[in-house]
Each structure stands twice: as C-alpha cells, then as structure tokens.
Amino acid sequence: MNPTNFGEQLKIHRQALGLTQSDVAEKMHVSRQTISSWETGRNTPDIITLKQLALLYGVSTDNLLQVLGAKKLSPLPKSRQNSAIFLFWLTLGILIAGRLLVITTFEALHWMTSLIFIMIGIHLLLRLKPSKWKKPILVSTHIILGVLSFMSAILKLWDMSFGVQTVCVMAGVILVVQGILYLRNDFSR
C-alpha cells in the first residue's frame, strides 16, 4: 500500500509495529483522539512531537514526511505574509501622506518622493521577475532605505521641517523592521 497522505503514513507505521492508537497515545502522553486526528488528517503534530513519533516508530522524520514532499508548503504562514505586506503598505502610506500633507522645502519633498518611487519600483520589479536574489535584494534595500530615511531626518538634511523629519523617522524604522522580518522569516512571494 502506497500512502497518499501524512495521516496514512502514521497509521501504516503504527500498525507495522502492532500498536493501537491507545498504545501510541500513552507513549506520547496525548489522548487517543489526538492520535486519531493525526491519522485522519484533521490535525498534524508539531515538529517536536513529529520527532518523538519518528523515534517511537523507529524511522527518520524524513521517512514520516516523505508524502508531504508532493504538497506545496508555504515557507511562511499566511499571517506573517500578511503582516509583511501590511508593513510595506503602511510605510508607503506614511510616506505618501507625509509627502502630500507636510509643507517643507523642495529638496525634502523630492527626497520623500524618491523613497516612494524606489519602494514601489523594487516591489514591482521583484513581483514581475522573481529570482533567487529576491530575498537579499528585499532585505538590503529595505534596511538601506530605512537607514537612509532615518539618518536624513536625524541629520536634518535639506532643511526638513519637524513634520517631514517625523515621517522619515517613522518610515525609516518601519523599513528597517520590515527588512529584519524578511531576513528572520525567509519571506518570499
């Protein structure tokens, strides 16, 4: 019998050892219903429990997970993808609102406009042409733009007003945080 899903894989290994769901539940310190939910595919064990199951069944975790190779697994949970996208749009919104609402020197407005177009350009370019360089480009450009934005406000370049400084500091901090999130979470679209 060739298992078609992870739950079947678990059931085959349990039955090969002559164990009941109750036996496995007792050894794993979980309920029998938990074992049943894993085997029927309603739930899946966490990685630590998966390692314990592999040890109990006398197989490698790779062996237990081999049927999952056919599934497309997202490198990042949807909630984290959404938070990274939210941070991008929040930063862009702050820059656009600051650009439209704050009255300051032409040079400062030109700087904010440049930040806006650079952010949009990088994200559009990476959406249109995915590559293996996507993550390093996203991380480095977000951190560089964030630091530039923050430092331009701190150094009060181009005779920035307090409003423009505030917008640049907020955008800079968010961009750096977003770059770090990309780095930590291996974010890719």
MONOR-V680486 format. One record per backbone hydrogen bond with DSSP energy under -1.0 kcal/mol. CO is the residue of the C=O (numbers start at 1). NH is the residue of the N-H. If there is no record, write none. Layout:
{{CO/NH} {CO/NH}}
This chain:
{{5/9} {6/10} {7/11} {8/12} {9/13} {10/14} {11/15} {12/16} {13/17} {14/19} {15/18} {20/24} {21/25} {22/26} {23/27} {24/28} {25/30} {31/35} {32/36} {33/37} {34/38} {35/39} {36/40} {37/42} {37/43} {46/50} {47/51} {48/52} {49/53} {50/54} {51/55} {52/56} {53/57} {54/59} {60/64} {61/65} {65/68} {68/71} {77/81} {78/82} {79/83} {80/84} {81/85} {82/86} {83/87} {84/88} {85/89} {86/90} {87/91} {88/92} {89/93} {90/94} {91/95} {92/96} {93/97} {94/98} {95/99} {96/100} {97/101} {98/102} {105/109} {106/110} {107/111} {108/112} {109/113} {110/114} {111/115} {112/116} {113/117} {114/118} {115/119} {116/120} {117/121} {118/122} {119/123} {120/124} {121/125} {122/126} {123/127} {124/128} {125/129} {131/134} {133/137} {134/138} {135/139} {136/140} {137/141} {138/142} {139/143} {140/144} {141/145} {142/146} {143/147} {144/148} {145/149} {146/150} {147/151} {148/152} {149/153} {150/154} {151/155} {152/157} {161/165} {162/166} {163/167} {164/168} {165/169} {166/170} {167/171} {168/172} {169/173} {170/174} {171/175} {172/176} {173/177} {174/178} {175/179} {176/180} {177/181} {178/182} {179/183} {180/184} {181/185} {182/187}}
